[in-house]
Amino acid sequence: MAIVEMRKLGIYATKNHRKAVLEFLQKIGAVEIQSPDTSDSSDTIFKSVDTSGERIRFQKIADDFDHAIELLTGYDYDRRKAILNLENTLITEDEYREIEKNKRQYYSDLLEVLALEKSIQESKAVITRKENKIATLSPWKKLDIPLNSEKTKSTRIMIGTFPLTLTEERLYEIATDGIEEPIPVTAEILYDENQITNVCVIATNRVADKVEENMRAAGYSKLPFLSHRIPIAAIEKRQNDIKEEQAKIKKAEEELASKISWIPKFKIAADYYRTRSEKYRVLGTLPQSKKVFFIEGWAEASKVDAIAKQLEEKYDAVVEIEKDDEHAPIKLKNNRFSESSEVVLESYGLPTHGRVDPTFVMSIFYVFFFGMMLSDAGYGIIMAIVCFIVLKKYPRMASGTQKMLRLFFWCGLSTTFWGFMFGGFFGDAIDVVAHTFFGVPQDVAVLKPLWFAPLENPMRLLIWCLLFGMIHLYAGLGMKGYEYLKNKDIIGFVSDVVAWYMFLTGLILMLLPTQIFASIAQMEFVFPDWLSTLSKVITIAGMAIIILMSGRANKNWGLRIALGAYDIYGVTSWLSDVLSYSRLLALGLATGVIASVINSMASMKGSGVVGVIIFIIVFVAGHTLNIAINLLGAYVHTNRLQYVEFFGKFYDAGGEPFRPFKTISKYVEIKED
């Protein structure tokens, strides 16, 4: 529940140490390098160097290695089988540095892989063209002369298309219209489909012009492409070409499959060039003169002295350290349980320096509410076991992924707890199995809730949900009070926190003994006279403080009281916030009801062999879908309760995350000495 204290670093060193200093900072990954303000163009001594060309070139090489890795992985059956690949490969420093010695060979191997891919793509393009040509030639297969045939010594050959359906009789009529007997014309239909008719008409030279004129008048158009081969021969030629290209593809794919052993070294190379690209990006932001350069950045206060010492001893650098909380980046520090909830806070926004880190308090309520929303012991056990196995199997996964899985592990335990409290284990699966397959009487409950069953008493659960919500909101108001006390603002603490506690608590105590509450909650509260009087006193006192002090920044007492009265109206937002916690009831009931329906459907065929098979199929499919849907719902609505209701009482985001300059590791992780 803390924000790590930061220190600002100013590092000055000679340019002959520039590369070594950057590599040192990148290796330790503990300093965020800040880009300087370049708006002052009057500085003629320190200028930045344009390194965009080198940065882009190295990033392009890294991207090419990424592409080659993805390509080769497609030919590696073992890697394709792995559904999860959540952690980087652990390598030694020597293995990483080997790339510097053999980078030309690595790059040559990369070009070989990319050339093989290019040849495959070219062959596929040729195949596509040949297939398109075959599709074009296929309607002319009945033609037994070359497609470019136009005439013989005594005849003219007309090969073309009509945009309508014709019979040979109708074609003959069109072609010979107006020609006297005997008619020296031959007409043949080659293809007829989709209002397209391909024809071949042969006429003697004497009547050829008339025949062509008749055909054009009916919509005839000459074949738009020519081939010196008979169509069937042209098709066979292209089919043979396709087989040749397919053989080329097979050979290239076999060569690619033989190179899957290159994947590990390609991963090292990809991270190496990606890291170099990042180094040149930072280098392009550094102010430097002919002989010296300057780095400005941030580091954790606990590490800054050790970093400064190494820079001064190894590279003769001059290091300045100063405190500047106003502009410092934010890094959170929490215990292992609360640390898992940092991903939730980061998605909303980090706090600024001087403000409270709500992660610890939020994490408790987050896990608590998530479990209530899902509230099924079977689902919770599955969640916890899956997350535990993945965390153990992949200890070096990315920090954000690891935190999220740890969060879901704790949420799984909470779900299991609430499931047993409410008597839910895959809904009412234990009771259904006992009744259907083991002859247990229907009126006997095998798994009884440790507390109560929400489906039987939803109003009771609603009251508890609203109570838990009120505690959550009070905790948010308490966080606001903590900030006031931290800043030694006693007046603000009393006016904006204590007064609201008094006002709200008094209203609640006044509501509990009323008939309205009794009718809703199905329970009655009878308070002694002194407590009823006390509730009214603290309500009025709290209201008076709010009215008089809420607008204390104004000297005009009329305006001040008006603003205070307006703040009193804010009690309606508290009512809506409290009612928002009814979603705990709604989602909890939804999980249980859907699970029970699934169990009922699964057991409809009774206890026979067929019934058992159907039960297993419906049970597995139904509960898999149910846990997926309600897991998403619980996650979304638990986040909403934190973001809107809890954070709305005290939290202002706006901090910039701490992003240290470090080695970029997409695939590999260097083993520390």
Disulfide bonds with the S-S distance in Angstrom:
none
